[in-house]
Amino acid sequence: MKTLLLIIFILIKFLIIIIPALLSVAYLTLIERKILSAIQIRRGPNVVGYGLLQPLADGLKFFFKRNYYTNKI
């Protein structure tokens, strides 16, 4: 029982650190895209809904992307 609680505690600590880090990287990428599109005077990720769901779409695309070099999904 003690070991299970320790594992759960470590997992919660891990998630408390990793989730904000992943979210911050995703939204920093969004900010970078907005700045680059403004510099290049083109339509960026802020065309629909200010692009707030763009990091989620990028993550899903990366997760389901097929690796053509190893012929595996």
N, CA, C and O atoms as a Tripos MOL2 file, in Angstrom:
@<TRIPOS>MOLECULE
protein
  292   291    73     0     0
PROTEIN
NO_CHARGES

@<TRIPOS>ATOM
      1 N           0.8180   -1.1960    0.0000 N.3       1 MET1
      2 CA          0.0000    0.0000    0.0000 C.3       1 MET1
      3 C           0.8620    1.2610    0.0000 C.2       1 MET1
      4 O           0.5690    2.2380   -0.6890 O.2       1 MET1
      5 N           1.9310    1.2100    0.7920 N.am      2 LYS2
      6 CA          2.8340    2.3570    0.8530 C.3       2 LYS2
      7 C           3.5270    2.5900   -0.4860 C.2       2 LYS2
      8 O           3.7190    3.7300   -0.9110 O.2       2 LYS2
      9 N           3.8960    1.5040   -1.1370 N.am      3 THR3
     10 CA          4.5730    1.6040   -2.4240 C.3       3 THR3
     11 C           3.6410    2.1860   -3.4760 C.2       3 THR3
     12 O           4.0620    3.0010   -4.2970 O.2       3 THR3
     13 N           2.3760    1.7730   -3.4580 N.am      4 LEU4
     14 CA          1.4030    2.2920   -4.4160 C.3       4 LEU4
     15 C           1.1990    3.7890   -4.2130 C.2       4 LEU4
     16 O           1.1370    4.5380   -5.1880 O.2       4 LEU4
     17 N           1.0950    4.2290   -2.9860 N.am      5 LEU5
     18 CA          0.9520    5.6540   -2.7130 C.3       5 LEU5
     19 C           2.1760    6.4370   -3.1620 C.2       5 LEU5
     20 O           2.0500    7.5480   -3.6770 O.2       5 LEU5
     21 N           3.3490    5.8690   -2.9700 N.am      6 LEU6
     22 CA          4.5770    6.5210   -3.4080 C.3       6 LEU6
     23 C           4.6120    6.6580   -4.9280 C.2       6 LEU6
     24 O           5.0110    7.7000   -5.4480 O.2       6 LEU6
     25 N           4.1970    5.6170   -5.6360 N.am      7 ILE7
     26 CA          4.1720    5.6570   -7.1000 C.3       7 ILE7
     27 C           3.1680    6.7000   -7.5860 C.2       7 ILE7
     28 O           3.4540    7.4520   -8.5170 O.2       7 ILE7
     29 N           2.0010    6.7450   -6.9620 N.am      8 ILE8
     30 CA          0.9870    7.7290   -7.3400 C.3       8 ILE8
     31 C           1.4920    9.1410   -7.0680 C.2       8 ILE8
     32 O           1.2880   10.0390   -7.8850 O.2       8 ILE8
     33 N           2.1430    9.3420   -5.9370 N.am      9 PHE9
     34 CA          2.6860   10.6540   -5.5900 C.3       9 PHE9
     35 C           3.7430   11.0970   -6.5930 C.2       9 PHE9
     36 O           3.7550   12.2570   -7.0070 O.2       9 PHE9
     37 N           4.6190   10.1980   -6.9840 N.am     10 ILE10
     38 CA          5.6560   10.5140   -7.9720 C.3      10 ILE10
     39 C           5.0250   10.8250   -9.3240 C.2      10 ILE10
     40 O           5.4650   11.7470  -10.0110 O.2      10 ILE10
     41 N           4.0000   10.0700   -9.7150 N.am     11 LEU11
     42 CA          3.3160   10.3100  -10.9860 C.3      11 LEU11
     43 C           2.6340   11.6780  -10.9920 C.2      11 LEU11
     44 O           2.6890   12.3910  -11.9940 O.2      11 LEU11
     45 N           1.9970   12.0470   -9.8910 N.am     12 ILE12
     46 CA          1.3430   13.3550   -9.8020 C.3      12 ILE12
     47 C           2.3750   14.4780   -9.8860 C.2      12 ILE12
     48 O           2.1490   15.4730  -10.5740 O.2      12 ILE12
     49 N           3.4990   14.3280   -9.1970 N.am     13 LYS13
     50 CA          4.5550   15.3370   -9.2730 C.3      13 LYS13
     51 C           5.0810   15.4640  -10.7020 C.2      13 LYS13
     52 O           5.3250   16.5680  -11.1890 O.2      13 LYS13
     53 N           5.2490   14.3310  -11.3590 N.am     14 PHE14
     54 CA          5.7320   14.3210  -12.7420 C.3      14 PHE14
     55 C           4.7640   15.0650  -13.6570 C.2      14 PHE14
     56 O           5.1840   15.8800  -14.4790 O.2      14 PHE14
     57 N           3.4710   14.7860  -13.5150 N.am     15 LEU15
     58 CA          2.4690   15.4290  -14.3600 C.3      15 LEU15
     59 C           2.3530   16.9170  -14.0760 C.2      15 LEU15
     60 O           2.1020   17.7030  -14.9900 O.2      15 LEU15
     61 N           2.5330   17.3130  -12.8240 N.am     16 ILE16
     62 CA          2.4740   18.7260  -12.4670 C.3      16 ILE16
     63 C           3.6070   19.5010  -13.1380 C.2      16 ILE16
     64 O           3.4560   20.6880  -13.4270 O.2      16 ILE16
     65 N           4.7180   18.8530  -13.3840 N.am     17 ILE17
     66 CA          5.8490   19.5140  -14.0410 C.3      17 ILE17
     67 C           5.7390   19.4280  -15.5620 C.2      17 ILE17
     68 O           5.9790   20.4210  -16.2480 O.2      17 ILE17
     69 N           5.3830   18.2690  -16.0970 N.am     18 ILE18
     70 CA          5.4160   18.0340  -17.5480 C.3      18 ILE18
     71 C           4.2870   18.7400  -18.2920 C.2      18 ILE18
     72 O           4.5250   19.3390  -19.3410 O.2      18 ILE18
     73 N           3.0680   18.6810  -17.7700 N.am     19 ILE19
     74 CA          1.9310   19.2620  -18.4920 C.3      19 ILE19
     75 C           2.0960   20.7650  -18.7110 C.2      19 ILE19
     76 O           1.9130   21.2180  -19.8400 O.2      19 ILE19
     77 N           2.4320   21.5600  -17.7000 N.am     20 PRO20
     78 CA          2.6500   22.9930  -17.9800 C.3      20 PRO20
     79 C           3.8110   23.2470  -18.9470 C.2      20 PRO20
     80 O           3.7610   24.1840  -19.7430 O.2      20 PRO20
     81 N           4.8480   22.4190  -18.8790 N.am     21 ALA21
     82 CA          5.9770   22.6020  -19.7970 C.3      21 ALA21
     83 C           5.5370   22.3510  -21.2430 C.2      21 ALA21
     84 O           5.8960   23.1170  -22.1370 O.2      21 ALA21
     85 N           4.7680   21.2900  -21.4770 N.am     22 LEU22
     86 CA          4.2950   20.9930  -22.8250 C.3      22 LEU22
     87 C           3.3470   22.0720  -23.3360 C.2      22 LEU22
     88 O           3.4190   22.4670  -24.5000 O.2      22 LEU22
     89 N           2.4660   22.5420  -22.4720 N.am     23 LEU23
     90 CA          1.5360   23.5950  -22.8830 C.3      23 LEU23
     91 C           2.2640   24.8990  -23.1870 C.2      23 LEU23
     92 O           1.9110   25.6000  -24.1360 O.2      23 LEU23
     93 N           3.2670   25.2250  -22.3960 N.am     24 SER24
     94 CA          3.9930   26.4690  -22.6490 C.3      24 SER24
     95 C           4.7610   26.4040  -23.9630 C.2      24 SER24
     96 O           4.8120   27.3940  -24.6940 O.2      24 SER24
     97 N           5.3530   25.2700  -24.2730 N.am     25 VAL25
     98 CA          6.0580   25.1250  -25.5530 C.3      25 VAL25
     99 C           5.0710   25.2320  -26.7130 C.2      25 VAL25
    100 O           5.3720   25.8640  -27.7260 O.2      25 VAL25
    101 N           3.9060   24.6250  -26.5740 N.am     26 ALA26
    102 CA          2.9090   24.6730  -27.6440 C.3      26 ALA26
    103 C           2.4590   26.1040  -27.9050 C.2      26 ALA26
    104 O           2.3560   26.5210  -29.0590 O.2      26 ALA26
    105 N           2.1900   26.8600  -26.8440 N.am     27 TYR27
    106 CA          1.6930   28.2160  -27.0530 C.3      27 TYR27
    107 C           2.8140   29.2040  -27.3840 C.2      27 TYR27
    108 O           2.5490   30.2410  -27.9930 O.2      27 TYR27
    109 N           4.0390   28.9140  -27.0030 N.am     28 LEU28
    110 CA          5.1550   29.7410  -27.4690 C.3      28 LEU28
    111 C           5.3590   29.5650  -28.9750 C.2      28 LEU28
    112 O           5.7150   30.5130  -29.6740 O.2      28 LEU28
    113 N           5.1320   28.3530  -29.4650 N.am     29 THR29
    114 CA          5.1900   28.1100  -30.9040 C.3      29 THR29
    115 C           4.0960   28.8910  -31.6180 C.2      29 THR29
    116 O           4.3280   29.4440  -32.6930 O.2      29 THR29
    117 N           2.9030   28.9390  -31.0250 N.am     30 LEU30
    118 CA          1.8090   29.7180  -31.6090 C.3      30 LEU30
    119 C           2.1640   31.1980  -31.6670 C.2      30 LEU30
    120 O           1.9150   31.8540  -32.6780 O.2      30 LEU30
    121 N           2.7370   31.7220  -30.6070 N.am     31 ILE31
    122 CA          3.1360   33.1260  -30.5810 C.3      31 ILE31
    123 C           4.2060   33.3970  -31.6470 C.2      31 ILE31
    124 O           4.1760   34.4220  -32.3280 O.2      31 ILE31
    125 N           5.1450   32.4630  -31.7750 N.am     32 GLU32
    126 CA          6.1810   32.6220  -32.7980 C.3      32 GLU32
    127 C           5.5650   32.6710  -34.1910 C.2      32 GLU32
    128 O           5.9650   33.4960  -35.0120 O.2      32 GLU32
    129 N           4.6010   31.8030  -34.4680 N.am     33 ARG33
    130 CA          3.9500   31.7920  -35.7730 C.3      33 ARG33
    131 C           3.2120   33.0960  -36.0360 C.2      33 ARG33
    132 O           3.2350   33.6140  -37.1520 O.2      33 ARG33
    133 N           2.5570   33.6270  -35.0040 N.am     34 LYS34
    134 CA          1.8340   34.8880  -35.1810 C.3      34 LYS34
    135 C           2.7970   36.0310  -35.4930 C.2      34 LYS34
    136 O           2.5200   36.8680  -36.3520 O.2      34 LYS34
    137 N           3.9140   36.0600  -34.7990 N.am     35 ILE35
    138 CA          4.9010   37.1220  -35.0300 C.3      35 ILE35
    139 C           5.4960   37.0050  -36.4350 C.2      35 ILE35
    140 O           5.6260   38.0050  -37.1410 O.2      35 ILE35
    141 N           5.8530   35.7920  -36.8340 N.am     36 LEU36
    142 CA          6.4290   35.6080  -38.1670 C.3      36 LEU36
    143 C           5.4290   35.9540  -39.2660 C.2      36 LEU36
    144 O           5.8030   36.5260  -40.2900 O.2      36 LEU36
    145 N           4.1490   35.6050  -39.0550 N.am     37 SER37
    146 CA          3.1610   35.9410  -40.0820 C.3      37 SER37
    147 C           2.9440   37.4550  -40.1520 C.2      37 SER37
    148 O           2.6870   37.9910  -41.2300 O.2      37 SER37
    149 N           3.0450   38.1430  -39.0260 N.am     38 ALA38
    150 CA          2.9030   39.6020  -39.0480 C.3      38 ALA38
    151 C           4.1000   40.2470  -39.7400 C.2      38 ALA38
    152 O           3.9390   41.2190  -40.4790 O.2      38 ALA38
    153 N           5.2920   39.7170  -39.5070 N.am     39 ILE39
    154 CA          6.4890   40.2580  -40.1490 C.3      39 ILE39
    155 C           6.4240   40.0550  -41.6620 C.2      39 ILE39
    156 O           6.8080   40.9390  -42.4280 O.2      39 ILE39
    157 N           5.9360   38.8870  -42.0890 N.am     40 GLN40
    158 CA          5.8810   38.5670  -43.5160 C.3      40 GLN40
    159 C           4.6040   39.0770  -44.1820 C.2      40 GLN40
    160 O           4.4000   38.8620  -45.3770 O.2      40 GLN40
    161 N           3.7540   39.7430  -43.4260 N.am     41 ILE41
    162 CA          2.4840   40.2910  -43.9040 C.3      41 ILE41
    163 C           1.6880   39.2110  -44.6440 C.2      41 ILE41
    164 O           1.3710   39.3520  -45.8250 O.2      41 ILE41
    165 N           1.3780   38.1510  -43.9350 N.am     42 ARG42
    166 CA          0.5710   37.0620  -44.4840 C.3      42 ARG42
    167 C          -0.3900   36.5930  -43.4100 C.2      42 ARG42
    168 O          -0.2870   36.9910  -42.2500 O.2      42 ARG42
    169 N          -1.3230   35.7440  -43.8050 N.am     43 ARG43
    170 CA         -2.2960   35.2220  -42.8620 C.3      43 ARG43
    171 C          -1.6480   34.1240  -42.0300 C.2      43 ARG43
    172 O          -1.1150   33.1550  -42.5710 O.2      43 ARG43
    173 N          -1.6960   34.2790  -40.7480 N.am     44 GLY44
    174 CA         -1.1000   33.3070  -39.8540 C.3      44 GLY44
    175 C          -2.1540   32.4540  -39.1660 C.2      44 GLY44
    176 O          -3.2700   32.3220  -39.6680 O.2      44 GLY44
    177 N          -1.8140   31.8800  -38.0360 N.am     45 PRO45
    178 CA         -2.7430   30.9910  -37.3350 C.3      45 PRO45
    179 C          -3.8670   31.7300  -36.6260 C.2      45 PRO45
    180 O          -4.6590   31.1020  -35.9250 O.2      45 PRO45
    181 N          -3.9590   33.0300  -36.7860 N.am     46 ASN46
    182 CA         -5.0050   33.7840  -36.0970 C.3      46 ASN46
    183 C          -6.2090   34.0610  -36.9900 C.2      46 ASN46
    184 O          -7.0120   34.9370  -36.6700 O.2      46 ASN46
    185 N          -6.3560   33.3440  -38.0910 N.am     47 VAL47
    186 CA         -7.4520   33.5910  -39.0190 C.3      47 VAL47
    187 C          -8.7840   33.1760  -38.3960 C.2      47 VAL47
    188 O          -9.7650   33.9130  -38.4980 O.2      47 VAL47
    189 N          -8.8340   32.0240  -37.7630 N.am     48 VAL48
    190 CA        -10.0660   31.5280  -37.1590 C.3      48 VAL48
    191 C          -9.8410   31.3270  -35.6750 C.2      48 VAL48
    192 O          -8.9580   30.5630  -35.2860 O.2      48 VAL48
    193 N         -10.6070   31.9830  -34.8500 N.am     49 GLY49
    194 CA        -10.5540   31.7750  -33.4090 C.3      49 GLY49
    195 C          -9.2440   32.1590  -32.7610 C.2      49 GLY49
    196 O          -8.8940   31.6070  -31.7170 O.2      49 GLY49
    197 N          -8.5270   33.0660  -33.3330 N.am     50 TYR50
    198 CA         -7.2250   33.5300  -32.8260 C.3      50 TYR50
    199 C          -6.1880   32.4170  -32.7530 C.2      50 TYR50
    200 O          -5.1280   32.6120  -32.1580 O.2      50 TYR50
    201 N          -6.4610   31.2690  -33.3320 N.am     51 GLY51
    202 CA         -5.4970   30.1830  -33.3880 C.3      51 GLY51
    203 C          -5.2610   29.4690  -32.0830 C.2      51 GLY51
    204 O          -4.2290   28.8150  -31.9300 O.2      51 GLY51
    205 N          -6.1770   29.5660  -31.1300 N.am     52 LEU52
    206 CA         -5.9580   28.9620  -29.8170 C.3      52 LEU52
    207 C          -5.9670   27.4420  -29.8540 C.2      52 LEU52
    208 O          -5.3810   26.8070  -28.9770 O.2      52 LEU52
    209 N          -6.6170   26.8430  -30.8440 N.am     53 LEU53
    210 CA         -6.6370   25.3860  -30.9440 C.3      53 LEU53
    211 C          -5.5610   24.8550  -31.8840 C.2      53 LEU53
    212 O          -5.4560   23.6440  -32.0750 O.2      53 LEU53
    213 N          -4.7640   25.7360  -32.4700 N.am     54 GLN54
    214 CA         -3.7120   25.3210  -33.3990 C.3      54 GLN54
    215 C          -2.6840   24.3880  -32.7430 C.2      54 GLN54
    216 O          -2.3050   23.3970  -33.3680 O.2      54 GLN54
    217 N          -2.2140   24.6550  -31.5140 N.am     55 PRO55
    218 CA         -1.2770   23.7100  -30.8920 C.3      55 PRO55
    219 C          -1.8700   22.3220  -30.6960 C.2      55 PRO55
    220 O          -1.1640   21.3210  -30.8180 O.2      55 PRO55
    221 N          -3.1670   22.2540  -30.3920 N.am     56 LEU56
    222 CA         -3.8220   20.9550  -30.2490 C.3      56 LEU56
    223 C          -3.8610   20.2310  -31.5910 C.2      56 LEU56
    224 O          -3.6110   19.0270  -31.6540 O.2      56 LEU56
    225 N          -4.1700   20.9510  -32.6540 N.am     57 ALA57
    226 CA         -4.1950   20.3490  -33.9890 C.3      57 ALA57
    227 C          -2.8030   19.8800  -34.4020 C.2      57 ALA57
    228 O          -2.6640   18.8170  -35.0080 O.2      57 ALA57
    229 N          -1.7840   20.6530  -34.0850 N.am     58 ASP58
    230 CA         -0.4090   20.2520  -34.4130 C.3      58 ASP58
    231 C          -0.0150   18.9850  -33.6530 C.2      58 ASP58
    232 O           0.6230   18.0900  -34.2060 O.2      58 ASP58
    233 N          -0.3990   18.9230  -32.3920 N.am     59 GLY59
    234 CA         -0.0890   17.7340  -31.5900 C.3      59 GLY59
    235 C          -0.7800   16.4920  -32.1070 C.2      59 GLY59
    236 O          -0.1740   15.4220  -32.1700 O.2      59 GLY59
    237 N          -2.0450   16.6230  -32.4780 N.am     60 LEU60
    238 CA         -2.7710   15.4770  -33.0340 C.3      60 LEU60
    239 C          -2.1820   15.0420  -34.3670 C.2      60 LEU60
    240 O          -2.0680   13.8480  -34.6420 O.2      60 LEU60
    241 N          -1.8070   16.0120  -35.1950 N.am     61 LYS61
    242 CA         -1.2020   15.6820  -36.4840 C.3      61 LYS61
    243 C           0.1190   14.9330  -36.2830 C.2      61 LYS61
    244 O           0.4020   13.9600  -36.9810 O.2      61 LYS61
    245 N           0.9180   15.3960  -35.3270 N.am     62 PHE62
    246 CA          2.1810   14.7320  -35.0530 C.3      62 PHE62
    247 C           1.9640   13.3270  -34.5090 C.2      62 PHE62
    248 O           2.7000   12.4030  -34.8560 O.2      62 PHE62
    249 N           0.9520   13.1620  -33.6550 N.am     63 PHE63
    250 CA          0.6890   11.8630  -33.0410 C.3      63 PHE63
    251 C           0.2550   10.8330  -34.0710 C.2      63 PHE63
    252 O           0.6340    9.6660  -33.9770 O.2      63 PHE63
    253 N          -0.5390   11.2540  -35.0590 N.am     64 PHE64
    254 CA         -1.0600   10.3220  -36.0470 C.3      64 PHE64
    255 C          -0.2490   10.2940  -37.3400 C.2      64 PHE64
    256 O          -0.6440    9.6320  -38.3000 O.2      64 PHE64
    257 N           0.8720   11.0000  -37.3780 N.am     65 LYS65
    258 CA          1.6860   11.0510  -38.5850 C.3      65 LYS65
    259 C           2.3680    9.7110  -38.8210 C.2      65 LYS65
    260 O           2.8620    9.0820  -37.8850 O.2      65 LYS65
    261 N           2.3910    9.2930  -40.0420 N.am     66 ARG66
    262 CA          2.9820    8.0110  -40.3890 C.3      66 ARG66
    263 C           4.4650    8.1920  -40.6930 C.2      66 ARG66
    264 O           4.8620    9.1630  -41.3370 O.2      66 ARG66
    265 N           5.2690    7.2610  -40.2300 N.am     67 ASN67
    266 CA          6.6990    7.2850  -40.4960 C.3      67 ASN67
    267 C           6.9670    6.4510  -41.7480 C.2      67 ASN67
    268 O           6.8970    5.2230  -41.7070 O.2      67 ASN67
    269 N           7.2700    7.1110  -42.8420 N.am     68 TYR68
    270 CA          7.4410    6.4120  -44.1100 C.3      68 TYR68
    271 C           8.7920    5.7140  -44.2280 C.2      68 TYR68
    272 O           8.9740    4.8780  -45.1140 O.2      68 TYR68
    273 N           9.7260    6.0370  -43.3660 N.am     69 TYR69
    274 CA         11.0540    5.4290  -43.4640 C.3      69 TYR69
    275 C          11.0670    4.0230  -42.8830 C.2      69 TYR69
    276 O          11.7630    3.1500  -43.4020 O.2      69 TYR69
    277 N          10.3190    3.7920  -41.8280 N.am     70 THR70
    278 CA         10.3030    2.4670  -41.2230 C.3      70 THR70
    279 C           9.0750    1.6700  -41.6130 C.2      70 THR70
    280 O           8.9440    0.5040  -41.2410 O.2      70 THR70
    281 N           8.1650    2.2940  -42.3680 N.am     71 ASN71
    282 CA          6.9450    1.6640  -42.8360 C.3      71 ASN71
    283 C           6.0540    1.2320  -41.6830 C.2      71 ASN71
    284 O           5.3020    0.2660  -41.8030 O.2      71 ASN71
    285 N           6.1380    1.9430  -40.5720 N.am     72 LYS72
    286 CA          5.2870    1.6820  -39.4200 C.3      72 LYS72
    287 C           4.4380    2.9040  -39.1420 C.2      72 LYS72
    288 O           4.7610    4.0140  -39.5660 O.2      72 LYS72
    289 N           3.3780    2.6920  -38.4420 N.am     73 ILE73
    290 CA          2.4940    3.8230  -38.0740 C.3      73 ILE73
    291 C           2.9770    4.4300  -36.7860 C.2      73 ILE73
    292 O           2.3830    5.3900  -36.2950 O.2      73 ILE73
@<TRIPOS>BOND
     1     1     2 1
     2     2     3 1
     3     3     4 2
     4     3     5 am
     5     5     6 1
     6     6     7 1
     7     7     8 2
     8     7     9 am
     9     9    10 1
    10    10    11 1
    11    11    12 2
    12    11    13 am
    13    13    14 1
    14    14    15 1
    15    15    16 2
    16    15    17 am
    17    17    18 1
    18    18    19 1
    19    19    20 2
    20    19    21 am
    21    21    22 1
    22    22    23 1
    23    23    24 2
    24    23    25 am
    25    25    26 1
    26    26    27 1
    27    27    28 2
    28    27    29 am
    29    29    30 1
    30    30    31 1
    31    31    32 2
    32    31    33 am
    33    33    34 1
    34    34    35 1
    35    35    36 2
    36    35    37 am
    37    37    38 1
    38    38    39 1
    39    39    40 2
    40    39    41 am
    41    41    42 1
    42    42    43 1
    43    43    44 2
    44    43    45 am
    45    45    46 1
    46    46    47 1
    47    47    48 2
    48    47    49 am
    49    49    50 1
    50    50    51 1
    51    51    52 2
    52    51    53 am
    53    53    54 1
    54    54    55 1
    55    55    56 2
    56    55    57 am
    57    57    58 1
    58    58    59 1
    59    59    60 2
    60    59    61 am
    61    61    62 1
    62    62    63 1
    63    63    64 2
    64    63    65 am
    65    65    66 1
    66    66    67 1
    67    67    68 2
    68    67    69 am
    69    69    70 1
    70    70    71 1
    71    71    72 2
    72    71    73 am
    73    73    74 1
    74    74    75 1
    75    75    76 2
    76    75    77 am
    77    77    78 1
    78    78    79 1
    79    79    80 2
    80    79    81 am
    81    81    82 1
    82    82    83 1
    83    83    84 2
    84    83    85 am
    85    85    86 1
    86    86    87 1
    87    87    88 2
    88    87    89 am
    89    89    90 1
    90    90    91 1
    91    91    92 2
    92    91    93 am
    93    93    94 1
    94    94    95 1
    95    95    96 2
    96    95    97 am
    97    97    98 1
    98    98    99 1
    99    99   100 2
   100    99   101 am
   101   101   102 1
   102   102   103 1
   103   103   104 2
   104   103   105 am
   105   105   106 1
   106   106   107 1
   107   107   108 2
   108   107   109 am
   109   109   110 1
   110   110   111 1
   111   111   112 2
   112   111   113 am
   113   113   114 1
   114   114   115 1
   115   115   116 2
   116   115   117 am
   117   117   118 1
   118   118   119 1
   119   119   120 2
   120   119   121 am
   121   121   122 1
   122   122   123 1
   123   123   124 2
   124   123   125 am
   125   125   126 1
   126   126   127 1
   127   127   128 2
   128   127   129 am
   129   129   130 1
   130   130   131 1
   131   131   132 2
   132   131   133 am
   133   133   134 1
   134   134   135 1
   135   135   136 2
   136   135   137 am
   137   137   138 1
   138   138   139 1
   139   139   140 2
   140   139   141 am
   141   141   142 1
   142   142   143 1
   143   143   144 2
   144   143   145 am
   145   145   146 1
   146   146   147 1
   147   147   148 2
   148   147   149 am
   149   149   150 1
   150   150   151 1
   151   151   152 2
   152   151   153 am
   153   153   154 1
   154   154   155 1
   155   155   156 2
   156   155   157 am
   157   157   158 1
   158   158   159 1
   159   159   160 2
   160   159   161 am
   161   161   162 1
   162   162   163 1
   163   163   164 2
   164   163   165 am
   165   165   166 1
   166   166   167 1
   167   167   168 2
   168   167   169 am
   169   169   170 1
   170   170   171 1
   171   171   172 2
   172   171   173 am
   173   173   174 1
   174   174   175 1
   175   175   176 2
   176   175   177 am
   177   177   178 1
   178   178   179 1
   179   179   180 2
   180   179   181 am
   181   181   182 1
   182   182   183 1
   183   183   184 2
   184   183   185 am
   185   185   186 1
   186   186   187 1
   187   187   188 2
   188   187   189 am
   189   189   190 1
   190   190   191 1
   191   191   192 2
   192   191   193 am
   193   193   194 1
   194   194   195 1
   195   195   196 2
   196   195   197 am
   197   197   198 1
   198   198   199 1
   199   199   200 2
   200   199   201 am
   201   201   202 1
   202   202   203 1
   203   203   204 2
   204   203   205 am
   205   205   206 1
   206   206   207 1
   207   207   208 2
   208   207   209 am
   209   209   210 1
   210   210   211 1
   211   211   212 2
   212   211   213 am
   213   213   214 1
   214   214   215 1
   215   215   216 2
   216   215   217 am
   217   217   218 1
   218   218   219 1
   219   219   220 2
   220   219   221 am
   221   221   222 1
   222   222   223 1
   223   223   224 2
   224   223   225 am
   225   225   226 1
   226   226   227 1
   227   227   228 2
   228   227   229 am
   229   229   230 1
   230   230   231 1
   231   231   232 2
   232   231   233 am
   233   233   234 1
   234   234   235 1
   235   235   236 2
   236   235   237 am
   237   237   238 1
   238   238   239 1
   239   239   240 2
   240   239   241 am
   241   241   242 1
   242   242   243 1
   243   243   244 2
   244   243   245 am
   245   245   246 1
   246   246   247 1
   247   247   248 2
   248   247   249 am
   249   249   250 1
   250   250   251 1
   251   251   252 2
   252   251   253 am
   253   253   254 1
   254   254   255 1
   255   255   256 2
   256   255   257 am
   257   257   258 1
   258   258   259 1
   259   259   260 2
   260   259   261 am
   261   261   262 1
   262   262   263 1
   263   263   264 2
   264   263   265 am
   265   265   266 1
   266   266   267 1
   267   267   268 2
   268   267   269 am
   269   269   270 1
   270   270   271 1
   271   271   272 2
   272   271   273 am
   273   273   274 1
   274   274   275 1
   275   275   276 2
   276   275   277 am
   277   277   278 1
   278   278   279 1
   279   279   280 2
   280   279   281 am
   281   281   282 1
   282   282   283 1
   283   283   284 2
   284   283   285 am
   285   285   286 1
   286   286   287 1
   287   287   288 2
   288   287   289 am
   289   289   290 1
   290   290   291 1
   291   291   292 2
@<TRIPOS>SUBSTRUCTURE
     1 MET1         2 RESIDUE 1 A MET
     2 LYS2         6 RESIDUE 1 A LYS
     3 THR3        10 RESIDUE 1 A THR
     4 LEU4        14 RESIDUE 1 A LEU
     5 LEU5        18 RESIDUE 1 A LEU
     6 LEU6        22 RESIDUE 1 A LEU
     7 ILE7        26 RESIDUE 1 A ILE
     8 ILE8        30 RESIDUE 1 A ILE
     9 PHE9        34 RESIDUE 1 A PHE
    10 ILE10       38 RESIDUE 1 A ILE
    11 LEU11       42 RESIDUE 1 A LEU
    12 ILE12       46 RESIDUE 1 A ILE
    13 LYS13       50 RESIDUE 1 A LYS
    14 PHE14       54 RESIDUE 1 A PHE
    15 LEU15       58 RESIDUE 1 A LEU
    16 ILE16       62 RESIDUE 1 A ILE
    17 ILE17       66 RESIDUE 1 A ILE
    18 ILE18       70 RESIDUE 1 A ILE
    19 ILE19       74 RESIDUE 1 A ILE
    20 PRO20       78 RESIDUE 1 A PRO
    21 ALA21       82 RESIDUE 1 A ALA
    22 LEU22       86 RESIDUE 1 A LEU
    23 LEU23       90 RESIDUE 1 A LEU
    24 SER24       94 RESIDUE 1 A SER
    25 VAL25       98 RESIDUE 1 A VAL
    26 ALA26      102 RESIDUE 1 A ALA
    27 TYR27      106 RESIDUE 1 A TYR
    28 LEU28      110 RESIDUE 1 A LEU
    29 THR29      114 RESIDUE 1 A THR
    30 LEU30      118 RESIDUE 1 A LEU
    31 ILE31      122 RESIDUE 1 A ILE
    32 GLU32      126 RESIDUE 1 A GLU
    33 ARG33      130 RESIDUE 1 A ARG
    34 LYS34      134 RESIDUE 1 A LYS
    35 ILE35      138 RESIDUE 1 A ILE
    36 LEU36      142 RESIDUE 1 A LEU
    37 SER37      146 RESIDUE 1 A SER
    38 ALA38      150 RESIDUE 1 A ALA
    39 ILE39      154 RESIDUE 1 A ILE
    40 GLN40      158 RESIDUE 1 A GLN
    41 ILE41      162 RESIDUE 1 A ILE
    42 ARG42      166 RESIDUE 1 A ARG
    43 ARG43      170 RESIDUE 1 A ARG
    44 GLY44      174 RESIDUE 1 A GLY
    45 PRO45      178 RESIDUE 1 A PRO
    46 ASN46      182 RESIDUE 1 A ASN
    47 VAL47      186 RESIDUE 1 A VAL
    48 VAL48      190 RESIDUE 1 A VAL
    49 GLY49      194 RESIDUE 1 A GLY
    50 TYR50      198 RESIDUE 1 A TYR
    51 GLY51      202 RESIDUE 1 A GLY
    52 LEU52      206 RESIDUE 1 A LEU
    53 LEU53      210 RESIDUE 1 A LEU
    54 GLN54      214 RESIDUE 1 A GLN
    55 PRO55      218 RESIDUE 1 A PRO
    56 LEU56      222 RESIDUE 1 A LEU
    57 ALA57      226 RESIDUE 1 A ALA
    58 ASP58      230 RESIDUE 1 A ASP
    59 GLY59      234 RESIDUE 1 A GLY
    60 LEU60      238 RESIDUE 1 A LEU
    61 LYS61      242 RESIDUE 1 A LYS
    62 PHE62      246 RESIDUE 1 A PHE
    63 PHE63      250 RESIDUE 1 A PHE
    64 PHE64      254 RESIDUE 1 A PHE
    65 LYS65      258 RESIDUE 1 A LYS
    66 ARG66      262 RESIDUE 1 A ARG
    67 ASN67      266 RESIDUE 1 A ASN
    68 TYR68      270 RESIDUE 1 A TYR
    69 TYR69      274 RESIDUE 1 A TYR
    70 THR70      278 RESIDUE 1 A THR
    71 ASN71      282 RESIDUE 1 A ASN
    72 LYS72      286 RESIDUE 1 A LYS
    73 ILE73      290 RESIDUE 1 A ILE
